[in-house]
Amino acid sequence: MCPLNDLLPGDDATVAVVHGDAPLRQRLAALGVRPGRLLRLVRRGALTGPLHLRLGTTDVILRRRHAQAILVHR
């Protein structure tokens, strides 16, 4: 397992665990980021910019500090 931040654009992964406080976990679940869900990292923002994820047909833009709380299997 590795943090979502470690993926490179084009990498596919499966969400393993979502850490963080309850509001963050609820927000991510509402966006479709749940354990067992497949995702693809589409793009990384410059420097410390956001990450662009694709979950099925849904695109999600996520702050890097929130992505750090998501562990994935490559």
N, C-alpha and C positions, 0 to 999 in steps of 0.2 A: 504494500500500500504506500501511496505517496500523496502529498497535498496536491490539490488541483493546480496550484501555482507552478508545479514542476513540469506540467505538460507543455508540449510545443504545438504550435499551430498545425492542424491536421491530425493530431493524435486523438484516438478514440479511447474511451475509458468507461468504466462502470462505477457509479457512486457506491462506496462501501459504508461510510459513516459521515454524518453531519454533526459536528460539534458546535458549541456556542450556547448562548442563553436561549431561553424559550422563544422570545420574539424573533430572533434571527432564524431559528429552526423553522418556525411557523411561516415566516416570509419566504424562505427558500423552498419549503414544501409547496406553498401556494404557486411558486414559479415553476414547479415540476422537478426540483432538485431533491430527490428522495433516494434512499438506499435501493440498489438494484436497477436503477435507471441508467440507460446508456446515454452518453453525451459525447460531443466532439468539440474540441477547442478550435474555434474558427480563426481567431485573431487575438493578439496581445497588444494593448495600447502601449505607446511609447513610454519609456522610463518606468514610472510607477502607475501608468494608466490602467484602465479597466480591462477585463477579459471578456471576450465575446464567445459565448457558448451556444451550441445548438443541441436542443433536447427534442428529438423527433423532428417536428415541423416548427417548433417554437425557438426563437432566438432570444437569448437572455444576455444582458450586459451586467457584469458583476464586479464590484470593487475587489481589489486584490486582497485586502485584509479579510473580507468575507470568504473569498476563495480559499484562503489559508485554513479555514475551519472545515473544509470539505476534503475528506480522504477518498481516493479513488484507486481502483485496480486497473492497470493498463491492459 
